[in-house]
């Protein structure tokens, strides 16, 4: 008798989600006789509200190169897992209880979940509750523990690099300083890789707190060397040294009180006062998440997706499929959930960037 497996994509979207779904589904159709697939709409919301569709093989055709997700996605914060599943029924089942009820009502044999950090915390909670869960690591931030790389990351790096490349020409023409704010609240992998690839003169990431004076000195030094422009690649979650020393509650209160639209505009104001230079800001935003997955992510997502299908086939659950040393690995969810993979301050890429004179604002 065949197995019945649920599929869902959760959290922020990124390139490669459809590719990974295709890899899982096509491998299961090939390897598991009588397999039945159920797709939940809009991530954990669909699991909570029992909003799903029966999938058929043709649903997974023609989506290899398509961005986004055919199932839809949404954010369901882990801290709200014990909130009522139906706000109109405060005494009803919690969101977690509703998820478990859906799983059991549909008589699922397992659930394959594609998501990032928050998604994995919920997936682990469902595993602890007795559900058969397999996860795949997706995020443009590349900050998931247990895998060298996540799908979506390289596509976002290529887009962010293109933005930096394009800004170079206008920055050069007008002799300006440009700050390019890239995604990454808690980890700077995207900004670091794009910054190095795009030749940014200053790279600011959450893992390395910076000082305005240090950046100002770097910009003035470039001016003294008759360099007409400067490019600053800034992760949205980068902090000054003073900010990094604050407790989380105080930092949050500070952010709530300020009037700047984002970190880049705050930095532009401060640097403008320090240097007197003309500074412009570019924020590509969700552009970094969109469009087709690049070839690398298509290969990676397919590889991880088929490895997930093998775990389902073999009845091995409670794992995230990761890539370590170019080999797929099954990582226990308890080793992944709640852990953040940050950029080491002595990473080879940070050292390489410093070696060519890139400023990280910490000297």
N, C-alpha and C positions, 0 to 999 in steps of 0.2 A: 504493500500500500504506500502511495506517495506521501510526501510531506507537504504541509501547508505553512508557508513562510510569509511573514509580513515585511514590508519595506517602508522606510520613511527617511526623509531628509530634514534635518533640524538646524536651527540657528541661522546665521547670516549665509546668504548664497555665495557661491563662487564658481569659477570655471572647473569643469571636471565632474560635477555631480551626476549629470546624465551619463557621462562616460562610465563612471563607476557603477551606476545602476545597471547599465547595459552589460558590463562585465559580469556582475553577480548573476543577473537573470539568464543571460545566454549560457553561462557555464552550468547553472542549475538545470536549465532545460536539457542540456546535453548529457549531464551526469546523473540526474536523479529522475528515475522513471515515475511518471504521474505527479510531478511537482506542481503545486498550486501556489501562485503568488498573489498577495493582496497588497495594494498600495494605499498608504494612509495619506490623506491630503493635509498639506500645511504642517508637517512635522508632528510633534507631540499633541498638537491641538486635535488632529484627526484621530489619534489614539484615545484621547480623552473623550471626545464627542462621538466616537464610533462613526467617523466620516471616512469612508474608504471606497475603493473600487477593485473589482476583480481584474487582475492584469492578464493580458494575453501576449503571446510572443511578438505580435506586430507592434505592440506598444513600445518595444525596445529597439525597433528598427529606425534607422535614420537619425539617431540622437547622439552618435559618437562625437560629432563636432559642435553640437548645440550647447550654448551656455545656459546657465540657470538650472532649473530642475522641473521635470514634467510633473512631479508630485506636488510642487509648491513647498514652501517652508515658512516657518515662523519661529519667534523666540519664546520659549517657555522657561523663565528663570528658575534655576534649581531651588532658590530660596522660597519659591512659591509652590513647591511640590505638595505641601500639606495644606494649601488653600483649597476652598471648595471647588470641585470640578465644574459646578454650575453656580455662578454668583447669585442666582435667584433662589438657590436652595442652600443657605449657609450651614444647615445641619446635615446636608447630604454628603456623599462620599468625597474624599479629597481628590485632587488631580491624580495622585499616584494610585489611589484605589480605583479610580475610573479607568486608568490605563490598564491595570491588572484585570479589571472586569471585562474590558474589551478583548484583551488577549485571550482570556478563558472562554468568553462567549463565542468567539470565532474559532475556538479550538486550534489555535496556532501551535505549531511545533517549534517555532523560533521566530526571532525578529532581527532583521539586519538594519542597523541605524547608521546613517552617515552624518557626522557632525564634528563640532569642535569641543572646546573645554567644557562649557556648560552642559552640552549634550552628553558628554561622557560621564559627568557626575550623575545625571539622571539615569543613564544607561546602567551605571554601576548599582544605583539604588534598586532598579528593577531586577537586576541579577540577584541581589541580596534577597529580594522578595520571592525568588524562585523562578523567574522567567528565563528562558533560553535566549541570550542576547549575543550578537556579534556586531562589532562596530568597525567603521572605516574612518580614517583620519582626514577630515577636510578642513582647511582654513587657509586663507591667504596670509595669515600671521606666522605660520610654521612654528607655533608655540606649544604643540602637543607633545607630552612626554611619551617616550617609548618608540618613536620613529624618527629617522634622520630627516625626513621631509614629508610634508603633507601635500595632497593634491590641491591645486588652486594657487599654491604659492608661486610657482615659476611663471604662471600666466600673469599674475599680479605684478611680479618683478619686471617682466617684459613691458607691461603697460607703464609702470612707474618710471622705468628707464627711458621709454619713449618720451614721456612728459619732460624729464630732465634734459634729454637730447634736444627737444624742440625749444625749450626755454633758453638753452645756451645761445641760440642765434639772436633772439631779441635782447637778451641780457648784454651780449657783446655789442650789438648795434647801438644801444642806448647807454652803455656804460653804467649799468645798474647792478644792485644786489637783488637777487631773487631768492625768496624763501618758498620752497615747495613742501607743503605739508602732506605727508603720506600716512596711510592707516597704520595702526599699531599702538593700542592703548598701554599694553603692559610689556610688550616684547618688540625689539627693534630689528628683527630679521629682515623684514621687507625693506625698510629704509636703508639698512646697512648694505644689502645686496644691490639695490637700485642705485644707492649713492655711489658705491664703488664702480658699478658698471657705467653710470652716467657721468663719472668724473666730477662729482660734487666736491667743492672745496672745504665745506664744513658738513659733518654728519652728526646729528643729534638724536640719540636713542634713549629709551627709558632706563637702560641698564647703566648708563654713564652720565650722571648728573653734570650739568654744565654751569659755567658762570658767564654772565653777559660780558664782563671785562675780557675774558679769554677770547671770546668770539670777536669782540671789537678789535683787539690787538691783531688777530689774524687778518681781519678785513683791511685794517690800516697798513699792515705789512704788504698785502697784495697791491694796495694803492701805491705804496712806495716803490714797488717793483714795476710800476707802470702797467699793471694788469687792469683792463678796463671794467671787468665784471667779477662778480663772485656768486657762486651757487651754494645755497644752504639746503640740504635735505633734512627735513625735520619730521620725526615720528610724532604723531598727535599726542602721545603720552609722555614725551620727553619732559624732564623736570630740571629746574635750576637746583643748585646745591642746597639753597635755603629751603626750597619746596620739598626736596627729598628728605630733609631732616624733620619735617612736620608729621605729626600723627595723621592717620587717614581722615579722621573726622575734621581736623583743622584745615587740611588741604581741601576737602570737599566744601567746607564753608567758604574758604577763600575763593574757590572757583565759582560758587554761587553768587558771590558779591561782585565779580568783575563784569565789565561791559564788553569785552572783546569777543568777537564771534568764535574764535578758536585760538589755539596756541600760537599759530603762525602770526596772527595779527598782533598778539601781545608781544611776541619777540620782535616783530618789525618796529613797533613803537619804541621799545626799549633800545634797540640797536640804532634806530634813527637818532635818538637823543644822544647816544654815546659817540656816534661816528659822524653825524651830519650827512651821511650818504643817502642817496635816493634808493628806497627799498620798496619792492613790490612783492605781492603774495600770490601764489597759485595753489589752489586746493582741488586736486582731481577727484577727491571723494569716491563715490560709488563707481565711478568709471573704472577703478582698479579691480572691481569684482566682476565686471561685465564682459560680454563678448565670448568668442570661441576660446576653448582651452588650447594652449599651444601644444605642439607635438609631444613634448616631454610629459605634460600632464595627462595627455591621452594615453600614453604608454603606462605611466605610473598608475592612473586610476583603473585601467584595465587589469594590470597586474595585481593590484590590491583587491579588486572586485572578484577576480577568479580565485584568488587565495581564500577570500571569505566564503565563496561557494564550496570550496573543498572542506572547510571547517563544518559548514552546514551538512554537507554530504556525510561526513564522518561523525556527526553528532557531537562535535566539540564546541561548547559554548562558554560564554564568560570571558571572551577575548576581544581585543582590538587587533586588527591586522596592520602591522607596521612594516617599514622598510629599514633595515639596519645592515650596513656594509653591503648594500645592493642585494640583499636577500630578504624575502618576506619572512616575518616572524609573527607568532601569536603571543601577544603581550596580555597578561591578566589585567582585566579592567581595574582591579584594585590597585594596580601599579600605575595606572594612568590617571584615574579620576582625581581631580583636585590638585594636580601637579602642573606647574607651568615651566616650559622649557625656554629659558632666557638665553640671551647672547652672553657667553663668557667674556669678561673684559679682556682676557688674554687670548681670545679666539684668533685663529690664523688670519681671518679676514680683517679683524680690527688691527692686528699687527701689520698686515700688508698695507692697509690704508694709512696707518701712521708713518710707515716707512717712506711713503711717497709724499708726505707732508700734509695729509688730510688732518684738519682740526676737529677734535671731538669736544672742544670747549671745556676740557678738564685740567688744563695745565696752568 
